[in-house]
Amino acid sequence: MRDHAGQSGSTEAVAFESEGNRLAGRLAHPAGPPRRVVVINGATGVPAGYYRAFADWLAETRQAAVLTWDYRDFGSSAVRPARESRARMSDWAVADQQAARDCAERRFPGLPIWVIGHSLGGLGLAYQAGLGRIERFVAVASGPVHISDHPWRYRPVAAGFWWGPAALAVRTAGYLPARLGPGADLPGGVFRQWRRWCTTRGFSAGDPALPPPRGAELTGTARFVVASDDDLCPPATAWRHMRSFPEARHEQAVLRPEAHGLRRIGHVAPFARASRAVWPEIVGL
């Protein structure tokens, strides 16, 4: 199914499977033959529709076919109420992200592949297969964050989220309601694993739900992008994430709102329409 995406190209609804779960996505096509395929992995609780304008911009300006998609039991991929979901964050970060990249590679065999991951979207790659086929990986606001990494002013906010009303809601209702979380209902298993990682030294290292790391297989470019005003993922955590890919060619970039005429960027807004001025710096090419 196709619908108009503006003068530059078209879009197409797609579906693919991850461990028996049907995931829904959208492909933005450039006006001419694509030169590359880009997979955008979203942040926790951020629906794929949020990245649509950025995907269309990539299709137009980078001659790319761009896949945006939602994790199992979330957004357009939800087939059951969040309280009935057994999804975990590791399922989203590894199996679902792998399935999205496999889908893109099947559709566009032989094309260079880029992966752009926002927050959680950049944390699962080191546990996936086929990293040697990736030409460019861009991790935005993505790092193994411990609660002690946050600036002092934000730590009470983080502690309140992990052990306050949100945790109580998950314990009693079985899921995290949108009003208490990042803006959309989250399965309880996602929240519990998310909290464990962010409140444990070493983040997800040693979690038996994760396969052995394979980050050394990435030999392409790995670009790590943070906003100077991001309290959730400060720059030091993103630079720490670079160690997951020791054989990659590393690039680093700090987005400063004042340099782009913006009042704020923060954790979520790098991909907002209002932040369009920073998009070339995110991609780096």
N, C-alpha and C positions, 0 to 999 in steps of 0.2 A: 504494500500500500504506500502510495506516495502523496505528498502534499507540498504545496509551494513553499519555498524557504527564502524567497526574495530573488533578486535578479541574478545572484551568483550561482545558484544550483537548486537542488531539490532535497527532500528528506524522505526517509523510508522507515516505517515501523518494522522492527525485527524482534524475534524471540529465539532463545537458545536455552539449553538445559544445563543445570549444575547439580549433580548428584540427585537427579530426579526432580529437581525443582525448576519450574518454568520461569525464566527471567525475561523481562520485557525491556526493550531498548529502542533507540532511535539512531539512524545513520544519517548524518548530514553529508551530502555529496557536493563536490566542487562543480563548477560549470563545465570544466573539461575533464579529461582523464586524470584520475588522482595520481599524485607522485608519491604519496605515503598514506598510511593508515594510522590513525590516532585513537587510542582507547583512553577515555576519561573515567577514572575511578573516583567516586564521590566520597565526601566526608560522612561521618556517622550522623544519621538523622537529617541529611540534606538530600532531598529528592533530585533525581536526574534532571528534571526540568529546569532547575536552577542554573545548570551549566549550558543551557541551550544557546544563549547568545554567544558565549565563548566558543562553542562548537561551530556555530555558523561562521564566526569570524575566522577560525582556523581553516574551515573549508574554503572560504573566499581568499584569504591572504596567504595561506600556506599550501594551497592546492591539495588539501587532504580530505580523505574520507574519515569522518569522525563518529565514533560510537560513544553515545552516552546511554546509561542503563541503571537500573535499580537492583539492589541486593534482594535476596530471597525474603519473602514475607515483609516487604517494605515498598512503599511508593507504588509505582505501576506494576511491580512484581508481586504485590500482596494478593494472596488467594484465600487468606483466613485472617481472623482477628489477631492482633499482636499477642493477646493473652494466650492464644492456642499455639503459638509458634515455638519450636524447639531450636531455633537458630541461635548460634553463638557468634561472637565477633570473629573468631578464627574461621568460621565458615564463610563469612563475608570477605575477610581479608585474604584468604588463600583460595579456596575452591571456587567461589563466585568470581573473583578477579581473574583467576586462571581461565575460567569458562568464557568470560567476556573476551579475553585476548585470543583464545583459541577460535572463537566465533569470527573475530575480525580477520585473523590469519586465513581462515578457510574462505572467507569472502574475497580476500584480496591477496592471493598467494603470490609470493615473490616481491611484494612491495616492502620498502623499509617500514618498520613499525615503531611508533612512539607510544609510550605510556605516560600519561599525566595523572598523578595521584594527589588528591587533596586530603590532608590529614590522614585518616585511616586508609584512604585510597593509595597512599604511598608506603604504607607499613607492611603490606603483605608480600610485596614482590620478592623479597629475599628468600621466601619459602616456596617459590613457584618453580616450575620447570620451563625449559626453553628460553632462558635468559640470554643465551648467546645470539638469539635472533633479534634482540631489541637494539635498535640503533640509538634511541634517545629515551631516557627516563627523566622525568621532571617531577620532583617531590615538592609540593607546595604546603607550607604550614604543617609539616609532617616530621615527627620525631618521637623517640621513645621517652615520653614525658613522665617523670615522677612528680608527685605533688610538691616536693621540695624544690623543683625547678621553677615553679611559678614565682613571679615577683611577690614580695611580702603582701602588697595590697590585695593580691588576688587569692592568696592561699585560703582565707576564710570562706571565700565564695566557693572554691573547689571543695573544701572540706564539707561545706553545707550541702553541696550537690551529692557527694559520694555517700554521706551518712545521714542526711536529713530527710525531708519529705519524699524525695525521689526514691531513695532506698526503701522507705516505708511503703510507698505505693507498689514497688516491684514485689515486695514481700507479701503484701496483702492481695493485690490485684493480679499479679503474675506478669505485669508488663509496665513499662514506663509511659504514662500518658503524655501526650504532646505538650500540655500546659506546664509540665514539670521538667521537660527535657529540652533538646535542641530544636524543637518545633514540629516534630512528628512522632507518632506512637512508635516505641521501640520494644522488640521482644525482650522479655526478662533476662534470657540467657545472654543476649548481647550486652545489656547493662552490667550484669554481674561480672562477666569476663573483662569488660572495659574497666570497671572499677578495680578489679584485682590487678590488672596490668599497671594502671596509673598510680596505684598505691603500694607497689612492690618494687624494691630496688632491683634493677635489671629488667624492668618492664616485663615483656612476655618471654624472656629467656627461660628455658626450662619448663614451659607450659607443655604438658603431655599432649594437649590438643593440637599442637603444631608439629609439622614434620621437621626433619633436620634442615638447617639453613643452607641455601645454595647461592647466596649473594655473590660469591667469588666467580660465578659463571657469567656474570654481567661484565662484558668487556667494552661495551659502547660508552656513551656519555651519560653520566648521572649528574643532573643539575638540582641543587637544593636551594629552594627559594623561601624566604621568610619575610614577614612584615615587621618593621622595627617596633610597632605598637601592638604586637600579638602577645597577650599575657598568657594564653593557653599553651602556645608552642614557641617559647623564646628561641632566639637564634642558636644558643648553645646546644639545645636538644636536636635541632636539625643537623648541625655539624656533627653531632655524635652519631646520627643516623648514617653518615657517610662511611663509617667503619664497616657497615654491613656489606659494602660493595668495594672491596679492596683493589680489585683489578680494573675498575671502571675509570674513565677520565672524569675527574671531579670538577664541577663548576659550582660557585656559590653566588647568591645574589640576595641583597636586603632591599625590600621595597619600603621606601620612605614616603609617607603620604604627602609631606610638604613639597617633595620634589616633583610631584605630579598634580599639584593643585587640589589635593584631597584633604579633607579634615581628618579622616580616619580610614584605615584599611582593616586592621585587626585580623582575626582568625578566619572568618568566613567570607568577608567581602572581597578578597582578591578576584573572585570570579563574577562579582556583581556587575551589572551593566554600567553602574556609576563608576566602576573602577577600570573601565575600558583602557584608560591611559596606561595602565601598568601591564597590560597583556603582552606587548612585545617583550617586556623585561622578564615576564614569567617564562615565555618560550625560549628566549635567548638567541633566537636565530631569525 
